[in-house]
Amino acid sequence: MPIPFDNSYARLPERFYVKQAGTPVAAPRLLKLNRRLATEMGLDADWLASPEGVAALAGNAVPEGAEPLAQAYAGHQFGGFSPSLGDGRALLLGEVMAPDGQRLDLHLKGSGPTPFSRRGDGRAAVGPVLREYVISEAMQAFGIPTTRSLAAVATGEPVYREKSLPGAVLTRVAASHIRVGTFQYFAARNDAEAVRILADHAIARHDPAAAESSEPYVAFLEGVARRQASLVAQWLLVGFIHGVMNTDNTTISGETIDYGPCAFLDAYHPDTVFSSIDHGGRYAYGQQPRIMLWNLTRLAEALLPLLAENEEAAIERAQAALEAYAPRFNVVYRAGLARKLGLREPDNELADELLRRMAANEADFTLTFRRLDGDARSLFRDPGAFDSWAEGWRARVAAEAMNPAERQAMMRQANPARIPRNHKVEEALAAAVERDDLEPFEALLRALEHPFEDDPRFDAFALPPQPEQRVLATFCGT
């Protein structure tokens, strides 16, 4: 059997999903196959690249053992609650048991309309599909928990947004697609039985140790809070802005999901927003830790009936579980900043002062940290602002006994040389969409494969944009 499916979600009650196959497309053509990921999953990459495999990746054929379904979920979108969202343009093909024993979702995005489509066409365009591919794989290279991209397939059909665009389907891989919004869907319907079934399923999949706790659902909530706290801290450390942190885009697994209007900082400022639909800055770079806790509070509300019979006691248990969030975030974020500065122990005042001066001087986030021991001062409008800070930094570094080579190695591993620069991403997507030229996309993937290593072949990918190259807004693909 080409794909070793074992579909636990499909064995849940039918109100959790709608079973259906993808809508066939005219002329599926493989744009990109992640052969390394296929091998890690125990899949036959040559079969996936064959006409039969491409048909399965496009939604034209259902591979043996798959049980395609659209998952039901709700969600708070920019603060407003939508009780019925669901997979409007996606299907969970099934779950794959990888050779290492990990259970992984195999998921099609852009596979056609479902009962959750809300008058949408259920399709995706080449640009957003390739954006998700390149940025999710970059996040993997950074070591940040993320959904993965297995394949991108052109459909041979147009999709219509502001204009006609070439269509595509992304095959996404995740530890699961269970979201905060999945719990909200059943809580909004007062379906306490479904909330319990879903929680037990999520515990078995993501938090098996919680099942042994005297309060398993409290332990589960605390586990989700810790994972998401760590995730958001890691986003901040590489300058990532998710752009659409709705509760339906917040996973229970702690993976980054949905690379719609996401972007990376060039010049540092905590209020930076790229998403064209985030008019109030709700999901700005510096707001992300607060918003994630807000999202987790919505999960806690959905779980209240499981936490205690008495509502007051349930609220107390939920609050206690959510108290795990801030300490975990601070530990990961502050330790990460220390490594970026070449320190064993955090120095919050030193780190925060550098960030303040970077914001005031529009200094490039990635290169400032990468070049701390070099020419970072040239990135500041007022080089003296860096010089006076660096004097204290060098004294702090000297106070810690560490081999210089060891310190440099630590800093190199904490500070990427290259990120998916927004202008380079847009250049690659434009070439693919407008000229069917995938070489800029492939070159960007190569540049990001080992982002912490200096490589003169990829110097152009490390540079910040010129004024005329700056990307000021990013857009959702729906």
C-alpha positions, -999 to +999 in steps of 0.1 A: +000+000+000+016+033-011+003+052+020+000+035+054-032+051+067-048+046+101-076+072+105-084+078+141-103+110+135-126+093+110-136+069+138-150+098+159-188+105+158-201+117+125-209+152+138-172+159+140-169+161+102-185+156+068-171+128+047-165+136+010-138+134-017-121+162-034-135+179-065-115+167-095-094+193-114-087+195-151-050+189-155-030+182-123+007+189-126+033+185-099+050+218-090+070+206-060+074+174-040+091+174-007+110+141-011+129+144+022+096+147+041+081+119+021+110+096+032+107+107+068+070+097+066+078+064+051+061+073+018+073+063-017+083+096-032+085+081-067+049+069-064+038+104-052+055+119-082+038+094-106+005+103-124-013+081-099+003+099-070-003+134-084-040+125-090-042+117-053-024+149-043-047+169-065-079+154-050-087+136-083-084+102-068-088+088-033-058+066-024-064+032-009-070+035+029-078+072+028-111+084+043-113+121+032-134+144+054-139+181+061-135+188+098-160+209+117-148+238+138-158+273+149-136+303+158-130+338+169-119+358+139-104+391+148-123+389+181-157+381+166-172+346+171-183+325+141-200+293+154-197+273+122-165+276+101-150+242+092-128+231+063-142+252+036-115+244+011-096+215+026-099+178+033-082+155+058-072+126+036-063+105+066-036+098+091-002+083+083+018+062+108+054+073+102+083+049+107+092+067+140+057+059+153+044+094+150+008+098+137+006+125+111-023+141+093-023+142+055-043+172+045-053+187+011-058+225+010-076+239-021-093+206-029-128+221-037-160+232-019-174+215+011-205+221+032-184+245+052-174+267+022-198+296+030-202+305-007-165+302-014-151+283-043-130+259-021-099+265-042-064+279-037-041+298-060-005+290-069+008+320-050-006+313-016+002+276-019+038+282-027+040+309+001+028+283+026+053+258+012+083+280+015+076+296+048+065+264+066+096+247+054+117+276+066+101+274+100+110+238+101+146+247+093+145+273+122+135+244+145+100+260+152+070+237+155+050+239+122+028+221+098+048+209+069+044+210+031+046+177+013+036+187-022+022+215-044+001+206-074-011+229-101-047+222-111-048+235-147-078+256-137-081+293-128-094+306-095-109+341-093-099+366-066-092+402-076-083+387-109-080+353-125-051+333-110-037+298-117-051+272-092-032+248-070-036+223-042-012+220-012-007+188+006-001+197+043+013+175+070+006+181+107+007+163+141-031+170+139-055+197+127-074+199+160-078+236+169-091+257+197-120+263+174-128+226+172-136+227+209-155+259+205-177+243+178-191+218+202-191+241+232-212+266+213-238+238+207-238+228+244-226+194+233-207+185+264-204+148+253-186+159+221-163+182+240-153+152+262-148+129+233-127+154+215-106+161+247-100+124+252-090+120+216-066+150+218-051+138+251-045+103+236-028+120+206-009+149+221-008+145+259-009+108+269+007+117+303-023+139+311-045+108+311-026+096+342-032+128+360-058+131+388-073+160+367-066+150+331-084+178+315-067+204+336-034+188+327-044+189+290-052+226+291-019+233+309+000+213+282-016+232+254-008+265+272+028+255+276+032+245+239+016+276+226+037+299+249+068+282+237+057+286+200+049+323+202+082+330+220+100+312+191+080+333+166+092+365+182+128+354+183+130+351+145+108+382+138+077+362+125+043+378+124+015+353+119-010+379+108-042+360+114-041+345+150-078+335+151-088+306+174-094+284+144-057+289+135-045+279+170-036+243+172-038+219+202-005+204+191+014+237+194+023+238+157+022+269+135-007+266+111-021+288+083+005+309+065-019+333+049-009+370+054+022+361+075+055+380+071+089+386+088+102+418+103+127+438+083+131+470+104+122+462+140+092+477+156+068+459+180+037+475+164+045+461+129+016+448+109+016+434+074-018+417+070-041+438+048-071+427+069-056+436+103-068+472+103-065+477+141-032+459+147-048+432+167-022+407+155+008+430+154+042+415+161+043+426+198+007+417+204+011+380+196+019+368+232-012+385+246-034+373+218-023+337+222-033+338+259-066+353+249-071+324+225-062+299+252-087+315+275-114+307+249-102+270+250-105+271+287-141+283+284-149+254+261-134+229+285-151+243+317-177+215+319-149+189+321-128+207+347-152+205+376-189+200+383-192+233+400-187+263+376-168+283+402-144+255+408-140+249+371-130+285+365-105+283+393-089+252+377-089+268+343-072+299+357-046+278+374-039+259+342-035+291+322-011+305+348+015+281+331+015+303+300+034+334+311+062+316+329+068+293+300+067+322+275+092+342+296+116+313+300+117+305+263+117+341+251+143+354+276+166+324+272+163+329+234+172+365+236+202+357+259+215+332+233+210+358+206+232+382+226+258+355+233+249+352+270+244+321+291+221+339+315+193+364+305+199+401+309+164+416+304+175+452+307+203+448+282+180+430+257+151+454+261+173+484+256+187+470+224+152+464+211+142+500+220+171+514+202+165+492+172+129+504+170+140+541+172+166+536+145+146+513+122+174+487+125+170+454+107+159+428+132+177+397+117+209+414+107+214+434+139+216+403+159+235+384+133+261+411+131+264+420+168+301+410+168+306+427+135+292+458+117+257+460+133+262+497+140+259+504+102+222+493+104+213+521+128+203+556+115+224+569+145+253+545+148+261+561+182+229+546+196+244+512+189+279+521+201+268+532+235+246+501+240+274+479+227+298+492+253+276+477+281+270+445+261+307+439+257+313+444+294+284+420+301+299+394+277+333+397+293+318+391+327+307+356+316+335+330+313+329+314+279+353+303+252+349+329+223+345+302+197+317+286+218+300+320+222+302+327+185+288+292+177+259+298+201+251+332+186+253+318+151+228+290+160+204+315+176+205+342+149+197+331+113+217+345+085+187+343+062+149+345+067+122+344+041+125+381+033+091+394+022+104+409-010+122+377-020+091+357-013+070+380-034+096+379-062+095+341-062+057+340-062+053+365-090+077+345-112+057+313-106+023+329-111+031+353-140+057+333-159+053+298-147+089+301-136+097+281-105+135+287-104+132+318-081+110+296-057+136+268-059+164+292-052+146+306-022+141+271-008+178+263-013+188+295+005+165+287+035+175+250+038+203+258+062+194+293+074+220+295+102+250+288+079+269+316+062+270+309+024+281+334-001+259+318-028+229+332-009+242+366+001+214+383-019+188+365+002+202+379+035+200+416+025+171+438+037+149+453+009+158+486-008+131+512-003+114+504-036+114+466-027+097+470+007+065+449+011+040+470+030+010+446+030+004+408+027-029+392+017-049+362+027-054+337-002-091+332+003 
